[in-house]
Each structure stands twice: as C-alpha cells, then as structure tokens.
Amino acid sequence: MEYIQNGDFATGDFPPWEVVIPPVEIFKEDARSYARFGDGARLLQRWRMTVPVPPRVTFSLDIKRSDDVDWNIMHLTLTFIVAGVIEHHPFQVFTEQDWTTASISLALPDRLERVELFLSRTSGMPGTISLTNVSFSDQVSRPDAGIEPASDSES
C-alpha cells in the first residue's frame, strides 16, 4: 500500500501537501512533475497508518539539485506517533545534479498510529533542490541508497 498522496505532484497543485515555508513550486518538464525547493523551503504531509501496521516500509524519492548548489544534502524528518508518544526520526538525503532515486527500508513500530513527513531545504544555500515520486510504501523492493539517518547534531 502507498501511504503518500500526490507524491509525484502530477496534479499540479500541493494538496494534501502543506507548504510550511515557501518557496516551493511545482514544475513540469516533459512527462515529469516535481516540486522545486528554494532557500529554506519546507513541505509537510501527514497520514494515519492502517491496522495492522506493516512491519517494514520503503521510503523513497527521486531528487536532484541545481548546478549552483554547493551543499548536496536535503533534510527530512519522519515523525511517528506511537501510542500517543511522538518520535522524531531525522534523515539526510544526498543529491546529485541529475535525477537519482534515494531510498531506505524502515522497520515500523507495531503500535504506530500516525506519520508526518517533513521535507526541508537548508537556509542560506544557493540554488534549488527538486524532488518527485515521494513514496512511503509497504512494498519493500528497493535497496537502501542515498538516504541515511542523521545524527542529533545534524538535525
């Protein structure tokens, strides 16, 4: 099951994504729609988990950076609400100048109620970061690549 809605931004609009801090814009090139994050931009999507909660999921996205970006990391946080307790899980996604797929397999707590995905672009850096095909799926099929847990000092 896919939990994220409009992960490919093909609707040309954001809902159910929430633009927390602009600038985040949707663009279309050929058949690909994507969200482009400017300086300090943040985007959020929330959803409830199904019961029973799958034991593992794959979180993945297609990502690229503009030529003028020196910093090649985008930050994201998955927030899990487990039995009423909030757990923050920060990650960093490595970017290239061409579209690449980044993914990570995650074990889920069996009492997981709700998930919030928070995507953020580092403030004060030049250029843009673009992403599409954002997915949080119980189909664990991709190898881990390009996403890793961030230490507390990096989040």
C-alpha positions in Angstrom: 0.0 0.0 0.0 1.2 3.5 -0.8 0.6 6.0 2.0 1.7 9.3 0.4 -0.8 11.0 -1.8 0.3 13.2 -4.8 3.9 12.1 -4.3 4.6 12.8 -8.0 3.0 16.3 -7.9 1.1 15.4 -11.1 -2.0 17.3 -10.0 0.0 20.5 -10.5 -1.1 21.6 -7.0 0.1 20.7 -3.5 -2.8 19.2 -1.5 -2.6 17.1 0.6 1.0 18.5 1.0 1.2 21.6 3.1 3.7 24.3 2.2 5.1 25.2 5.6 7.7 27.7 4.4 7.9 28.9 0.8 9.3 29.0 -1.8 8.2 25.6 -3.0 6.9 25.5 -6.6 5.6 22.7 -8.9 7.1 22.4 -12.3 6.6 20.1 -15.2 9.2 19.0 -17.7 8.2 16.6 -20.4 6.2 13.9 -18.5 7.7 14.6 -15.1 6.1 16.9 -12.5 8.2 17.8 -9.5 8.4 20.2 -6.5 11.3 22.6 -6.5 12.6 23.9 -3.1 14.2 27.3 -2.8 16.1 28.7 0.1 14.8 27.4 3.4 11.6 25.9 1.9 9.6 23.3 3.8 6.9 20.9 2.9 4.8 18.6 5.1 2.3 15.6 4.6 0.5 13.7 7.4 -1.4 10.4 7.3 -2.8 7.7 9.6 -1.4 4.2 9.4 -3.5 1.2 8.5 -4.1 -1.6 11.0 -2.3 -3.9 11.2 0.8 -1.8 10.7 3.2 -3.4 8.2 6.5 -4.5 9.8 8.6 -2.7 7.2 8.2 0.0 4.6 10.4 1.6 1.9 10.7 5.4 1.9 11.9 6.7 -1.4 12.0 9.7 -3.7 13.6 11.0 -6.9 15.8 14.0 -6.2 18.2 16.4 -8.0 20.0 19.7 -7.3 20.6 22.7 -9.5 24.1 23.3 -10.8 24.8 26.1 -8.4 24.2 24.1 -5.3 27.3 23.5 -3.2 25.6 21.7 -0.4 24.3 18.3 -1.6 22.1 17.3 1.3 18.4 17.7 1.9 17.0 17.1 5.4 13.8 15.2 6.1 12.1 14.1 9.3 9.7 11.3 9.7 7.6 11.8 12.9 5.9 8.7 14.2 3.1 8.9 16.7 3.2 5.6 18.6 0.6 5.0 21.3 0.3 8.8 21.8 4.1 9.4 22.1 5.9 11.5 19.4 9.1 10.0 18.0 11.2 12.2 15.6 13.5 10.3 13.1 15.8 12.8 11.2 17.4 11.7 7.9 19.6 13.3 5.3 19.2 12.7 1.5 22.2 13.1 -0.8 21.6 14.9 -4.1 23.2 14.9 -7.5 22.9 17.2 -10.5 20.9 14.5 -12.3 17.7 12.8 -11.2 18.6 9.9 -8.8 16.4 7.7 -6.7 17.1 7.6 -3.0 15.5 5.0 -0.7 15.7 3.5 2.8 13.9 0.5 4.3 12.4 1.2 7.7 11.1 -1.1 10.5 7.8 0.3 11.9 6.6 0.0 15.5 3.5 -2.2 15.7 1.5 0.5 17.6 2.2 3.2 15.0 -0.8 5.5 14.7 0.2 8.4 12.5 3.2 9.6 10.4 4.3 13.1 9.5 6.8 13.6 6.7 8.7 17.0 6.9 10.9 17.9 3.9 13.2 20.9 4.4 15.8 22.8 2.3 18.7 24.2 4.3 18.5 28.0 4.6 21.3 30.3 3.3 22.4 27.9 0.5 22.3 28.9 -3.2 20.3 27.1 -5.9 17.4 24.7 -5.6 16.6 21.1 -4.9 13.9 19.3 -6.8 12.0 16.1 -5.9 9.2 13.8 -7.2 7.9 10.3 -6.8 7.9 10.6 -3.0 6.8 7.2 -1.6 6.2 5.6 1.7 5.1 2.0 0.8 4.8 -1.4 2.4 6.2 -2.8 -0.8 9.9 -3.3 0.4 11.5 -3.6 -3.0 14.3 -1.1 -3.3 17.9 -1.3 -1.9 18.9 1.4 0.6 20.7 4.2 -1.3 21.2 7.9 -0.8 19.2 8.3 2.5 20.7 7.8 5.9 19.8 8.6 9.5 21.1 12.0 10.6 22.8 12.3 13.9 21.1 14.5 16.5 23.7 17.3 15.9 22.8 17.4 12.2 19.1 17.5 12.5 
